[in-house]
């Protein structure tokens, strides 16, 4: 029985919007911004700190300074802003929160390495959302971004995801064999959602909890 759906996405492809509508259709809990909030709560840090590190590795300067301080005579002295919450600890908390969400079930989880953390779970269905450049630009324009700003973010955000996944999971992003379905969001959000639910339904009559079957939610 499928109890968790992960949505990985290219930046600008609309994966977050699709995940939100999918969760609403099923009546399941959406874990997107909620993941950031929960990680911050569990780690006892400000939410903006988690947002800044979301799916990113520490900067080269930060990592070099961390190594330097650990090797210095003052390594036992607390350094303001360092050693408390960094990308390494972020991933540790992320594992705990995402594993908890999957164990709770009835969850749609967006990004944050969820397909890698939950790979092999028979109750989890993994989706990758992609889009051609013009579709990404269309969606980002609709969100109020200029073409220049959108292009910069399209290039930089996914590059950070590649680095993040390579460092913490030892895999390439995207690792296609992890996903049950890869879908082009240019088909439209509703068509994408119908396709996801049809694919889950094709796994068998008991693929999702009987009281939340997609046919009852359309």
N, C-alpha and C positions, 0 to 999 in steps of 0.2 A: 504493500500500500504506500503510495506517495504521500508524504506528510510535509515535505519541504521542497521548495523550488528555489534554485539560485539563478540570478540573472546577472551575468557578466556582460560588459558592454564596451564598445568603443566610445570615446568621448564624443558627445554631440549626436550620437545615434538614437537617443531617446529611450535608452534602456530603463532609466529611472521612472519615466512617465508610464511606460508599458508595465513595469513591475507594480506601480501604484494602482493602475486600473485592474491588473490581474488579481491583486490582493483583494480589491474591493469586490470584484466579480465572485471570488471564492468565499469572501467573508473571513479571510485569513489575516494574520498580523503582518504588516509591512515592516521590514527591517532595512531601512536606508539611513535617513538622518537619525532614526531611532537607535541605530547601532552606535553612531558617534556619541549620542547622549549617554547610552548605557556604558560604553567603554570609559567615558569621562567619569561617570558615577562610580563604577567599580574601582577605577584607578585613583579616584579622589583628586582629579586634576580639573582645571578649567576646560570647558568644552572647546574653546578656541585653540587650545594646545593640541587637542586630538584632531581638529579640523585641519590644522596646519600640516600635520603629518600623515593625513589620510592617504593611503596607498602611495606613499613616497618614502624613499630612504633618507637618512640624515644627509645633510650637505657635506661635501668634502671637508670644508673648514671645521664643521662640528666634529666629524669623525677623527680628524687629525688632532684636534684639541683634546678630545676624549682619550685618545691613545697617549698623548703627551702627559696629561694629568695623571693617568693611571700609572705611568712609569716614573713619575717625579717623586721627589722626597715628600711633597705635600699631598700625596695621594689619599691620605686619610682625612684631609681637610675638605669639607663640602665646598663645591664650586657652584656659585649661583647660576641656576638655569641648566646645569649639566649633571648627569648621573641620576636625576630623579625620574624623568619620563622622556625617553627617546624612542627612536623607531624600533629598537629591539624590544623594549618593554611594551610598546604599542602592540606589536605582533603577539606577545604573550597574552595580553588582555583580550586581544581580538579573538584568539583561539578559544579562550574561555567563554566569551559572550556568544560567539557564533555556534560553538558546540552546544551551549545551553539552549539557544534558540531552536536548533535542529532537534534536540531532545524533547523540547516542549511541543514541537510539531505545529502544523497549520501555519507555516511561516513562508513568506517570500523574502529572500535575502538578496540584497543588491551589492555586488562587488566585494571589496575588502578581502579578497583571496578565498571567498567561501567555496568555490568549486574545488580548490586545491585542499582546503582544510577538511572538506566533507567528502572527498572522493572515496569511492568504494562503499558508501552507505547505500543500501538497497532501497531506502525510503526517501531518497533525494533525487530530484530531476534537475539536470543542469542545462541552462540555456545561454547561448551567446548571441548578443544583438549587435549587428554591424550595419553600416550604411555607406553608400557612395558619398564622396565629398560634397556634392551639391545638396544632398539631403541633410547632411550635418550642418552645412551653412544655413540652410533654410530654417532648421530648428533653432539654431543659435541666434539667428536674426530675430526670430519670433520671441526669443527670450530677452531681446534688447541689446545684443552684442553687435559691435561693428564687425565688418568683414575682417579687418586687420587683427582685431582682438580675438575673433573666433579662430582664425587661421593659426595664430600663435598658440592658443590653448589646445587646439586639435593636435598640433605637433608635439607640444610639451607634455601634456597630461598622459597620453598613451606611452610616450617614451619613458616617463617615470614609472608607469605600471610595468613595463618590460623589465626595468632595472629592479623594481621591488620584487617581482615574482622570481626573477633569476636568483636574487640574493637569498630570499627567505624560503623558497620552495625548491630551488635547484631545477626549475623547469622554464620553458619558454612561454611567453604570453602572446597570443592565446595558445594553449595546448589543446589542439582540436579534439584529440581522442577523449578528453574529459567530458565533452558535451554530448547530451542526447540530441540536441537540436541547435543549429545555427541558423539565424533568420535575418533577412534584410528588412530593416524597419521602414524602407521606402514603400512597402506594401500597405502601410498604415497600421496604427496602433491596434485597432479592433481586429483586423485580419491577423496580425501577429499573435494576439491573445487567443483567438479562435484556433490558430494553428498549434500553439503550445498545448492548449487543453485537448485538442483532438489527438495530438501525439501521446499525451499522457493517457488519454482514454483508450488508445489503441493498445496500450500495454496490458489491458485487461479490465474487467468490470469493477474490480476492487482497487483500481489504481489510485483513487483519492477517496477520502472518507465518504460514505454513502449519503450523509446528510448535507454534503457540500459539493455534490457532483456538478460539473459545469453545465449540464443540460438543464439543471434546475435554476441556474443563476442567469441564464441568457434572457 
